[in-house]
Amino acid sequence: MKLDASQPYFGEGMPLPAVDTFTRPFWEACAAHRLMIQRCAECSAHRSPPKPVCWKCQSSNYAWSESTGRGRIFSYTIVHHSPHPTALEQIPYNIAVVELEDCEHVLLTSNVVDCPNQELRVGLPVEVTWEDRSDGQPLFRFRPVVEST
């Protein structure tokens, strides 16, 4: 169980994210620890993953907007049997779907760190944190929001 955001969630050997024409700006922003979400330039609908055409109005015009990275767990699962050999050492690990609070309809899939798996729950407030990998591609993870008193 991964409880320390300062260490990689998985060991060396996990595949890199697929990068194409539409996802490249997203991953380049991640390299700067910025969570950028594609947004339709016509109707302002957010869309993730990035796509060439808006799901709402079918426009091909888009821009990028920066998210605060805060949201809530929409769904999650705890993995006990991994299909990837590199992930075997991390079992049991979580996979969470997070709904961003400032980007309507955007759900991002990642992992939650700094939280025991048994404390995960739907609706748990989380915020983005960054994992700097040795291969040079930072990945976004989420951690529980610690409210200041």
Stockholm file with secondary structure:
# STOCKHOLM 1.0

chainA/1-149         MKLDASQPYFGEGMPLPAVDTFTRPFWEACAAHRLMIQRCAECSAHRSPPKPVCWKCQSSNYAWSESTGRGRIFSYTIVHHSPHPTALEQIPYNIAVVELEDCEHVLLTSNVVDCPNQELRVGLPVEVTWEDRSDGQPLFRFRPVVEST
#=GR chainA/1-149 SS CCCCTTSCSSCTTCCCCCCCTTTHHHHHHHHTTCCEEEEETTTCCEESSCCSSCTTTCCCCEEEEECCCEEEEEEEEEESSCSSGGGGGGCSEEEEEEEETTSTTCEEEECBCSSCGGGCCTTCEEEEEEECCTTSCCEEEEEECCCCC
#=GC SS_cons         CCCCTTSCSSCTTCCCCCCCTTTHHHHHHHHTTCCEEEEETTTCCEESSCCSSCTTTCCCCEEEEECCCEEEEEEEEEESSCSSGGGGGGCSEEEEEEEETTSTTCEEEECBCSSCGGGCCTTCEEEEEEECCTTSCCEEEEEECCCCC
//
